[in-house]
Amino acid sequence: MIRGSTELVAIVGSPIAQVKSPENFNAWFAGHGQDLAMIAIDMQEPALDAFLAGLRGWQNLRGCVVTVPYKQVLADRLDGISGRAAALRSVNVIRREADGRLLGDNVDGEGFLNAARRHGFQVKDKSALVIGAGGVGGAIAYSLCEAGVGRLVIADVSAERAGALAELLGNAFPAQRIGNELDSLEGLDLLVNATPAGMGGTGELPLPAALLDSLQPDTFVADVVTSPEITPLLAFARARGCAIQTGPQMAIAQLGNLGAFMGVTPLEA
Ligand code: NAD
């Protein structure tokens, strides 16, 4: 129950009814006896500056998760952002400091890694393919580099976007092997679909069938798509004998990364 003493966090986006964070956070707060609650805010874009002014003055609000379509537009309107959020020009979480300053980070990639660690997958020196050079793919690729991936290939239907992300990461992590070329999936330790391919029962695979045919059982295969839980890619990988990670597992793992940044949950919530 929300009381006068309850401290708040929020999630902002538009539309907002489809998001799962409020039920996940509120279940965690209730289960851990916390006098905290998350509210969902469907905000129009012209009102964002007034919204941020409101957040700065909102004394019983600890922070705000940011979702589509505001991850990019809010990144350059905050009072400070992390190095990775600046590089990616994207935030997915804001913390309100006691003096009202708003600080941002992007923990999509950390949430992905958090889920992968729960599967026992360690990134250091591994070989990885990330398909999708958009918001989530960029964040995952950045976190893989921060965690010391040995070799990283970025693919996207837009060769321009894939090339731009590889260049950005190459500049940020000059010691790492980052590129866009891949003829076979043999030798890959990790394959990640960070595109919407397979969402909503389309049956779409994010790679051509001929390339997928080279997938080996010792590759860990992950998808960011949350519905269906078992995407066509994950079904294919599972049939091949690969260990898999689902989109909902990433979303659940990221609750701790979002909550810890806002100061309302431990990292391993
Ligand atoms: P985006 O539009 O920023 O990026 C998607 C990228 O995929 C684009 O660059 C596009 O060109 C590329 N692409 C699309 N189809 C492709 C294909 N068949 N092959 C290769 N590249 C292709 O989107 P985003 O914000 O990065 O979101 C991607 C997905 O991640 C969405 O489905 C979203 O729902 C999901 N998501 C999941 C979580 C989670 O916790 N599981 C969190 C955030 C987003």
Residues whose N, C-alpha, C, O or C-beta is under 5 A from the ligand:
A	BS01	NAD	G132 A133 G134 G135 V136 G137 A155 D156 V157 S158 R161 A194 T195 P196 A197 L205 P206 V224 V225 G247 P248 M250 A251
